[in-house]
């Protein structure tokens, strides 16, 4: 059995600096976008006067920003470990970061200068027909900004694809098909290769779909006669959005496979169940996106049924092998607990917990009641905040770790527990509000709704304080000389 998940290729000092640059951007932007989220909760709770137009602008920046920055953090993790297995081009890594930052500037300019507030979904025909809320140029600049971010990620995935093909000869071999369908697991690709290949396939398809609808929307803004089928546009947007945000988790979970075994002394084995799970998820994550469209009754019935069925199964294969794998790897291992191992363990828990309300909402009869409520941000904040984002924080502590293992302080540990408790409290306020049928995407809330807003804002503030500790400590630890 192949048990070797250790690195074989060195990473240049320049490439490591780029990865650190990714994490520095992630830390700063995550903190800023969390402040945006807090502002929304304060406005809904009546604690801060937030005009409706500004509220929707903040909502737009918070939503698209969190999707993009999650992708950047996941890409940093995937590239760091994949580069130790195949020959990647660090110039492409840097180019992706540059396109990302340029795209962010355009997006923020379109939102806060051009007043664009069409949400991350930019559903047709809203960008071109805003009712005077924003000018056409603002919508177009927003689309170009998102397009630049997508092009950067597409180039990154194409580079990973080239490197993987150069070593393994085919994507099926990189996915472990010979071992999955054969009798021997010998020479199976390590987990980082399997996960990166799966992400390469799904995210390339998702990014192409997103780029196509973005270009179509830009053309429609300036040529209204170029009409787009609204249902087609929504399918393309949500296919892109669903695949991309799932890919962020699948990239980030590589940190669990690569880092936790260094704490337990138990290599993460590439087994047949592992290969089956990742290959099954490859198909399921592409087919499940109609569960976002269960309220669109003009959708073909078969697509809605497929969305419901896949909702029950799509997240389970990889989650099960990862969750059980973490428990088996950690149990009675004498693991050394610190900020890195603790955050990665917490992230696995958050991912698992977040899938449960997602499956609930993926049921058609339940979706009809819950989908346009705060239940939805409740479930995706759970597996993104406590799952994917926490994996990124764990990786940040790993990258900035001191060789003598003396880097963690009482402040770090206090921030960890505050973050864990406050994150669960924050997400539960969303889920409770969804159960109470409080609608989402409302700038103003009725007096009887503001109680949960205020509690949510309290927990959000605690999360931000803890995250600031994580980010500041990351920079402080990087700035200190490392002693063997």
ZIWOBEL-V344122 format. One line per field, one symbol per residue. psi: psi as a letter, one per 30 degrees, with the letter a starting at -180 (. if undefined). Layout:
psi->???
This chain:
psi->kjgjgllfklkleeeeeeeeeeeeeeeeeeeeeeeeeeeeeeeeggfkjjkeeeefeeeeeeeeeeeefeeeeeeeeeeeeeffeljljfeeeeeeeeeeeeeeeeeeeeefefgkhglffhkkgeefifggelleeeeeeeeeeeeeeeeeeeeeeeeeeeeeeeeffleeeffgeeeefafkgkgkkleeeeeeeeeeeefeeeeeeeeefeeeeeeeefiffikkjeeeeeeeefeeeeeeeeeeefeefeeeeeeeffefgjkjkjleeeeeeeeeeeeeffffffffgffjffkkeeeeeeeeefeffefeeeeeeeeeeeeeeekhfhkjkaeeeeeeeeeeeeeeefeefeeefgkefeefefeglgeefeefeefeefdeeeeeeeeeeeegkkfgggekleeeeeeeeeeeeeeeeeeeeeeeeeeggkllgkekklefffefeeeeeeeeeeeeeeeeeeeeeeeeeefkkkk.
